[in-house]
Amino acid sequence: MDSKFKFTAEESTFVVEAEGRRLRVSYEEVALPHKKAMTWCKKHGGGDETVDNLRLLAKYRSQINEELAALGKDKIASWMWSNETCYHNARCAFVVNMNDGGANFNCKSSNYCVRAVSALKD
């Protein structure tokens, strides 16, 4: 797989290309309980906030944050909600540590950050 990293700034989103994937991500980041966070993501063009996609963003967080800083945009936070409910407890969802890509779970009523993520097809 191609491991080159590419960042493309758009008007209200940015596109990250790496490891054969392309993700469109919102500049805006909000902290909300899980249900409201997922509704916010869909309203802002997301729906692909999977653990795997968030881990890709975490892997390239330093480069992404450099680009965001240069644009005067907010950097990616430390923990983000995924759209994946825990298989062992429906009251919880998976979160990804954007510092190291580690995944954990937390109660859906907790506030975590989220950005709308959309996987782009070639």
N, C-alpha and C positions, 0 to 999 in steps of 0.2 A: 504494500500500500504506500501511496505517496504521503510522506510525512511533512511536506512543505506546509508552512503556515501562511495564509493570506487573509488580510483584514480589508474589507471594503466598507467605507462609510456611506450611508444613505441618509435621506432626510430625517426619518424618525427611527431607523433601525440600522444595524450593521450586519454584515455577512462575514462569517468565519468559515474558511475553507481549510481543512486539514484531514489527513488520514483518509482521503477518499470521500469525505462528507462535507456538506455545505449546510450551515445553520444560519437562519436569519434570527436576530436577537434584538429585542427592544432596548433602546437607550434607557428608557424609564425602568426603575426598579422600585417596587413597593413591598412593604411588610404587612402581611395580612394572615388571618387564619386560613387553613387549607382550602375550604370550599370557596370562600371569597377570592382567594388567590387564583384558583383555577378558572373561575368566572372572569376575573380580570384578564387573565392570559388569553382566553378565547376572544374576548372583546378587543384585544390588542393584536390579533393575528397569530396567536400562539396555538398550542395544543400538543406540542411535541416536547414537553418538559420532562423527558424520561431520565432515569438515573444515568443511562449510558450517554445521552446528549449532554447532560450537566457535567459528567465526568470529563468529556472532551473539552468543554469550556474551562473546567478547572485546570486541566493539563496545560492549557495555553493562556491561563489567567494573566500571567505577567506580561506577555506580549499584548493581550487584549487591553489590559489596564493602561499600558503605555500609550496605546492608540487612543483610548478614551480620554486620558488626561490631556493629550495633545489637542483633542477636539473640545476640551472644556466640559466633558461629560462625566457623570458620576461613575466611579470605578465599581467593579463587581464586588459585592459583599462577601461575607465569609460562609454563611450557610444559606442554602436555597431549597425551597420545596420542589419535589418532583411531582409528577402527576400520577405516581404509582402508590396505590393503597397497599398497606402491609398485608401480606397473605395470612399472617397469624393473628391480626387484630385489626378489624375494619375501622376502628376508631383512630387508627394511626396511619401515617403516610411516611414514605421515605424522604429523607433530606440528604443533601450532598454538601460536604465540606468543600468549599471552593478553594481552600488553601492547599489541600492535598488529594482531593477526589474521593475521600472516604465517605461511605454511606452509613446512615443510621436511620432511626425512625423516631417520630415524636407524635404526640397527640395532635389531632387535626385542629384543635381549638387554640393551639399555640400560634404565635406570630413568627413567621419566617419570611425572608425576602423571596421575591420571585421576579423573573423577567419572562416576557413572552418569547417562546422559542418555536420556530417553524423549520422543519427539515425540508430542504429544497431538493427537488429531483432534477436530474440532468435532462 
